[in-house]
Amino acid sequence: TLNDTEFHIDSLAWRTDGQQLACCGGSGALHIWSLDQTTRTAETAVMTALYGHIDTVYAVKYHPNGRLIASGGHDQTVRVWNAEAGVPVATLKGHTSCVLGVAWSPNGLLLASLPARDNSVRLWDSVTWTLQTVLKCQ
């Protein structure tokens, strides 16, 4: 359970194998539950918190292979995490407003991020973690 009375959840994501559930929100952290595959009860779930964002985290998505998690936050960054070890892999900067959405391409080679105010989508290479292009929404 999350005990912080100020905490609110903004997004949820399942790992493709169903063994982890991640949530994010007002605490500035990602919360990941590793679930026992036989019981899937709160009593057997193990929660890990990943800290790196400053302030609210609005978006979370697992990579199609389940090994990485991307998150977007109020701090104008996208952060990529190792889902098993719970350690940061990359911090993607360049947004001029908070990041409200993240999405992996089906093959996992690109990560899309959606900032709040500039009507664009940024596409990041998931090998080099470099910005590939900015798509403008008109």
Buried (B, 14 or more C-beta within 10 A) or exposed (E): EBEEEEBEBBBEBBBEEEBBBBBBBBBBBBBBBBBEEEEEEEEEBEEBEBEBBEEBBBBBBBBBEBBBBBBBBBBBBBBBBEBEEBEEBBEBEEBEEBBBBBBBEEEBBBBBBBBBEBEBBBBBEBEEBEBBEEEEEE
